[in-house]
Amino acid sequence: MTTARGVVAGVVLTLAAACARPRQPTLAPDDPLLAPQTAALDARPGDVRVAHDVLVRQLAPGVWMHVSLGAFSGPSGRTWYPSNGLLLDAPDGGMVLIDTGWNDAQTVALLDWAERRHRRPVRRAVITHAHEDRLGGLSALRVRGVPAVSLALTAALARAGGAAPPDSIPGLAAAPQRDPAGFELRFPGAGHAPDNIVVYVPAARLLFGGCLVKPDTATTVGNIADADVANWPRAVAAVRTAYPDARLVVPGHGAVGGPSALTWTERLIAEQGTAAAERLRRP
């Protein structure tokens, strides 16, 4: 997302507050944030805007990225936060949703697009960690009867936060799990969050790094409220070693890139993570 690449630096500066705040409101179609959100979502020819604050972009055959917009109020006014997830075609004629939108309305828009316009209903979902930008639409999945799964720790954290938790994937913490739909889930260790997992689609040579991975345009470490900054570079290095054939790398926020996003994330966290954590601990 070209425009998103230019604004990622500003976005990640304030992401620390985003995941920690109460559930953000639905962005109305007549909201004055519509102008800046157009830049944030950066619609291109071929993109499908499934709602005013959600778009879907095909990245490879059978692989779609969804981008949803969160809006928060702060001392300097409201700010938008675009967040990435995936939709994957599955052999059963349905789709697998990787992470929800920020809220139920955005998630419903994605479910409706998959079923009514793409003609492949979402049959199940995977949640990559227990922050709002990953599971904020979990209630919408439950209303539609779409099962969601995650790392056991993600389920525990969701439950502790008052949310109905996803179902746990047995053994995922100890070893990668290959899904019948052809993708692989891996827990590389704590990084951005204690429970961050990644998704690899070998047929497309595509890695969804989620919030473990920063775009190679990022200049700050972003949200470290729940981070393990000491282990984060090691977790990214483990992912890079596990998937040397990856050619497309999708971060949790910002532009799709290549393998350089992994090495850049390792370097960025190693150089800035400790100092950022110390600033966060100051009264």
N, C-alpha and C positions, 0 to 999 in steps of 0.2 A: 504494500500500500504506500505509494509514493508520498502522499501528503502525510500519512501517519508517520513515515520515517522522519519527516522534518519536525514533527511535534512530539515524538516519543520522549525526548529528553525532558520536556516539560511535564509530560504525563507521569513519568516514573518518579519525579521529584515528590509528588504528593500521593502516590499510591499507598504509602504507609498508612495513611488515614482511611483509605477507601475500604479495606477489608475489615477494619476494626469498628467502623461506624454502624449504627442501626441500619436496618434494611432501607435501601434508597428507594425513593418514590418512582412510580412509572412516569416516564417523560411524555407529556401530552402532545398531540400533533400540532397544537398552536403555541407550544412553549417557545419563548424567545431563544432557547438554545438550539433551535432548528438550524440556524445559519452555521454556527461553529460545528454542529454535529455532522453537517454535510461534508466538511473538510475531514473530520475525524473518521467517518466511515469511508470516504474516498471512493465513491462508486465509480466503477469502470464499465466499459462496454462488456456485456455478458453477465454482469452482476445482477442479482435479483434482490431488490429491496422488499423484504417480506413484511416489514413494518417501517414506520418512520425512523425507528431507532435500531433496526436490525437489517443486516444484509447477508446474503449467501454468495459465495464465490467458489467456482470449481477450480481446484488446484491440479487435479489429475483425474483420469477415468475412475469414476466411482468414489472420488474423494472431494468433499466440499468443506470449505472453511466458513463458519458463521462468525459474524462480528456483531456484538451488541454493545449498546452504549449505556453506561451508568452515569448518573448525575448526582452530585453532592453539593451541599452548601457549606461554605467555610468563611473565615474572616475576610477573604478577598472576593467573596461572591461564589456563585456556583461554578463548578468545574466538571467537564465531561471526562469519562474514562472508557475508551474502547477496549473490549476484551474479546479474545479469540477462542473458538472451540472448533470441533469437527463434526461432520456428518459423513458416515461411511455406508456405502451400499453393501448389503449382506446377501449371501447366496439364497436366503429364504424369501427374497423379494421385498424385504423391508430395509430399514436403515438402523444403524447404531449411532446414537448421539453421544459425542464425547464432550462432556460438560454442558450445563444449561446456560441460558442467558442470565443476566443479572437478576431477573425477577420472573414471576409467573407469566405475565403478559407477553414478554419477549419469547419465553419458552413455548407458549401456546402458538405464537406466530410461526416458530420453527416447526412445530409438530404439524400445524395446518399446511404449511408449504410442502413438507415431505409427503403428506398423505394426499392432498387435493391437487397440487400442482406438479409435484415430482412423481406422484403415484407410487411412492414407496414409503409406507407408514413407518414411523419410528417404533420399533418393537422392544428396544431396551436401551439403556444408557450406562455410561461409565463416568464416574466422578473422579477427577484427578487430585483434588485435595479439598479440605474443608473450609474454604473461604467463599464469600458470597458470590464472587465472580465465577465460581465453578458450580455451586449448588443452589444459587438463589431461586431457581425455578423448580426445585425438587417437588414442591407441592403440586405444581401443574402436571408433573409426570404421574404422581400418585392418582390424581383425579382421572387421568386418561388411562390408568391401568398399565403404565409403562414401568417395568421394573428397573431399578438402578443399582449398580454395584460399585464397590470401591475397596481400597485397602481397609483392613479391619480398624486401623487407627483412625482413618477418616470417618468411619461410622461412629467410633467412640467420641471423636471430637464434635461431630455434628450433634450427637445425642447430648453431650455436655453443654452445647450451646443452645439447646432447646429445640433443635430441629429433628424431625423424623428422619432417622439415619438411613443411608443406603444399606443394602445387604453386603456383607463382607465376602471377599473373594478368598477362599481357603488357600493358604500357602503362598500368597503373592509377596508377602514380606520377605520370604526366604528365597524365592526363585521366580524368574520370569514366567508368565503364563501366556500361552498361545491361544488365541480365541478362534473358534470355528470359522469366524468371518474373515480370518487371514491376517489379523493384526496381532501384535504382541504387547503386553503390558509389563512394565518393569518398575520396581522400586529400587532406585540407586542409592538410597540413603537420604537423610535429612539435608535440606538446602534452604530454599525459599520458605518452606514449611516442613514440619517434621514428617509429613505424610505424602509429600509430592511424588506422584508416579508419572511416567512418560508412556507414550503410545508410539509404536513403530509399525508402519505399513510397508512391508517389504516390496510388494508389487509396484508401489509408487516411489519407493526409496524415500519415503517421507517420514520424518520424525516430528511428532507433536511433543515439544518439550514442556508445554504449559509454562507455569510461572517459575519453574526451575531455570529456564533459559531466557536470557535477555536478547533483544535484537541487537545486531552489531552496530546500531546507531545509539544505543543507550549510553548515557554519561554518568548516571548515578545508579546506586544499588536498588533503589525503590523501596518497596515494603519489606522491612526486616523485623517487623513486630514479632513474628513467630519463627524467625530464621535461625538456622545454625550456620553462622558465617564461617566458622572454622572448617566445617565439613562440606560446605556448599561447593567449593571448587573440586573437591574429590568426587562428589556425586556427579557433577557434570563431566568430569574426566572419565568416570565409569561408563556413562552413557555414550560418550564419544568412542570409547574403546569397544563397547558392545555393538555399535552400529556404524562401522567405518564406511559402509556403502551409502549412507544417507546423503541425499543431494538437496532435498528441501527440508528446511527446519522451520517449524512454526512455533513462535514463542507465545506465551500467554497474553502478551500485550505488544502491539506494534507490528512492524513489517515482517513478512515472510522472507527468510534469507536462506543461506546455505550453511555448511559446516563451520564457517567462520564465526557464526553466532555462538557456537559452543566454546571455542577457544577464547573469544572475546568475553564471554560470561566468566570463565575461569579467571581471566586476568583482572576483570573489573572487580569481582568480589574479593580476590586476593589483595588487591591494592586499596580498596575502599571499605571493605566489609567491617573490619575491626573498628576503624574510626567511627563509622556510622553507628555501629552497635553501642559504642561508648557514648555517643551523643544522645542516643535514645534512652540510655540509663540515667542521664543527668536529670536532677529534679527541675 
